[in-house]
Amino acid sequence: MELAYIPSPSRGVLHLGPIPLRGYAFCIIIGVFVAVWLGNRRWIARGGRPGTVADVAVWAVPFGLVGGRLYHVVTDYQLYFSEGQDWVDAFKIWEGGLGIWGAIALGAVGAWIGCRRRGIPLPAWADALAPGIALAQAIGRWGNWFNQELYGRETDLPWALHITSVTDGREPGYYHPTFLYESLWCIGVAVLVIWADRRFRLGHGRAFALYVAAYCVGRFWIEYMRVDEAHHFLGMRLNNWTAIVVFLLAVLYIVLSARRRPGREEVVEPGAADDDTGKDGTGKDGTATADSDEEKTETGDAEDVKDVKDVGAKTEAEDKAGTKDEAEDKTADKAGTEAESAKKS
């Protein structure tokens, strides 16, 4: 008997009357909300509109869930379509079974549709969401804890996971908590992406590619520890090969993208800058526009005063000129009179 270990929940579902509350589903939902929340903050910081990330996520999340389930069912088809299995179980997503590779791939298709509808670049949106996706994975992995699944080899470490279920061929015992390893790794990936994005101003999808590459590194060694049934190719689990291929593609994208499009996008959402001035005539800080109006009023008053002075000066000059002309006329008349008198004499 182990003196220290991580206990498994006695059940992964609670019933609120006829409504089942499943721990796995709650973890997925919470993860999605965290990803959208963080992605929205990062999107606004990049100059985008509030709510854009959520609008695109409405497309990306359903596509991602379908893609994740399809990948799992295709790669583990024997669990649903072999003799003695019920193919209807393939639709029971709440019982676990989402492949991250399929979720990201098909989720990207949904995100592409959403971005096109909003008129924004997909790479910029993906960069904003990247660390949030990693955190969503970190939270979602705890759903595997509720289902007592995705654990590693037996161990006597003090943080061993105590499996008590005997369903689906499980053997009670103490195992490596690979779900916990991946959860902690994903948190580290999120921190890495946020730091690198601030340090190097990653753009054009490179922050998302960094997330993919970093996740693949962790997934490779964690997948190697797992003991659940999986297809093998050349002595390695299929997910290990997938991690290698996706890692190389992500690194290649980072290198080529940095050469072709260095730096970061200046504008991520056209027209968002025009929204800085609110409908009530105030700016984001509530004073910028008002200050500008006051400056315009003061400038207008100064110009009016200047115009009045200019008119007064012009009138005064005209009066002086008229007086001078009158004096000259009188002088000329006097001279003429004197000349005429002298002539008569």
Residue pairs with C-beta under 8 A, 6 or more apart in sequence:
2 156
2 158
2 160
2 162
2 174
3 158
4 158
4 159
5 158
5 159
5 160
5 161
5 162
5 174
6 159
6 160
6 161
6 162
6 177
6 180
7 162
8 145
8 148
8 161
8 162
8 163
8 164
8 165
9 23
9 145
9 146
9 148
10 164
12 22
12 23
12 24
12 146
12 147
12 148
13 20
13 21
13 22
13 23
14 20
14 21
15 21
20 94
22 94
22 146
23 142
23 143
23 145
23 146
23 147
24 94
24 95
24 96
24 143
24 144
24 146
24 147
25 94
25 143
26 143
27 139
27 140
27 141
27 142
27 143
27 146
28 98
28 140
28 143
30 139
31 135
31 136
31 137
31 138
31 139
31 140
32 57
32 61
32 136
34 132
34 135
34 136
34 139
35 57
35 129
35 132
35 133
35 135
35 136
36 53
36 54
36 57
36 132
37 132
38 129
38 131
38 132
38 135
39 53
39 57
39 128
39 129
39 132
40 50
40 51
40 52
40 53
40 54
42 127
42 128
42 129
42 131
42 132
43 49
43 52
43 53
43 125
43 128
43 268
43 269
44 50
46 124
46 127
46 128
46 265
46 268
47 267
47 268
47 269
47 272
47 273
48 120
48 124
48 128
48 268
48 269
48 272
49 269
49 272
49 275
52 118
52 120
52 125
52 269
53 125
53 128
53 129
55 114
55 118
56 111
56 114
56 115
56 118
56 120
56 125
57 111
57 114
57 129
58 114
59 110
59 111
59 113
59 114
59 117
60 107
60 108
60 110
60 111
60 114
61 107
61 110
62 110
63 106
63 107
63 109
63 110
63 111
64 103
64 104
64 106
64 107
64 110
65 93
65 98
65 103
66 106
67 99
67 102
67 103
67 104
67 105
67 106
67 107
67 109
68 98
68 99
68 100
68 102
68 103
68 106
68 107
69 90
69 93
69 97
69 98
69 99
69 102
70 99
70 102
70 106
71 98
71 99
71 101
71 102
71 103
71 105
72 97
72 98
72 99
72 102
73 79
73 80
73 90
73 97
74 102
75 99
75 230
75 231
75 238
76 97
76 229
76 230
76 231
78 85
78 229
79 85
79 89
79 97
80 86
80 87
80 89
80 90
81 87
81 90
89 95
95 147
96 143
96 144
96 147
96 149
98 140
100 137
100 215
100 219
101 239
101 242
101 246
104 133
104 212
108 122
108 126
111 122
111 125
111 126
112 122
115 121
115 122
115 125
118 269
119 269
119 270
120 268
120 269
120 270
121 265
121 268
122 205
123 203
123 204
123 205
123 208
123 265
124 203
124 204
124 205
124 265
124 268
125 268
126 205
126 207
126 208
127 197
127 202
127 203
127 204
127 205
127 206
127 207
127 208
128 268
129 208
130 193
130 207
130 208
130 210
130 211
131 189
131 190
131 191
131 193
131 194
131 197
131 207
131 211
132 190
133 211
134 186
134 187
134 189
134 190
134 193
134 211
134 215
135 186
135 187
135 190
137 182
137 183
137 186
137 215
138 182
138 183
138 184
138 186
138 187
138 190
139 183
141 150
141 179
141 180
141 182
141 183
141 186
142 179
142 183
144 150
144 179
145 161
145 177
145 179
145 180
148 163
148 164
148 165
148 170
149 179
149 228
150 178
150 179
150 226
150 228
151 161
151 163
151 175
151 176
151 177
151 178
151 179
151 226
151 227
151 228
152 175
152 176
152 177
152 178
152 181
152 222
152 225
152 226
152 227
153 175
153 176
153 225
153 227
154 173
154 174
154 175
154 176
155 174
155 175
155 176
156 174
157 176
159 177
159 180
160 174
160 175
160 176
160 177
161 174
161 175
161 176
161 177
161 179
161 180
162 172
162 173
162 174
163 170
163 171
163 172
163 173
163 174
163 175
164 172
165 172
166 172
175 227
176 225
178 222
178 225
178 226
181 218
181 222
181 225
182 218
182 219
182 222
185 215
185 218
185 222
186 215
186 218
188 214
188 218
189 211
189 214
189 215
189 218
190 211
192 210
192 214
193 207
193 210
193 211
193 214
196 202
196 207
196 210
197 207
201 263
201 264
202 210
202 264
203 261
203 263
203 264
203 265
204 257
204 261
204 264
204 265
205 253
205 257
206 253
206 254
206 257
206 258
209 250
209 251
209 253
209 254
209 257
210 250
210 254
212 246
212 247
212 250
213 247
213 250
213 251
213 254
216 243
216 244
216 246
216 247
216 250
217 243
217 247
219 239
219 243
220 240
220 243
220 244
220 247
223 237
223 239
223 240
223 243
224 236
224 237
224 240
226 237
230 237
230 238
230 239
231 237
231 238
232 238
233 241
234 241
267 273
276 283
276 284
277 283
277 289
278 284
281 289
281 290
281 293
282 288
282 289
282 290
283 289
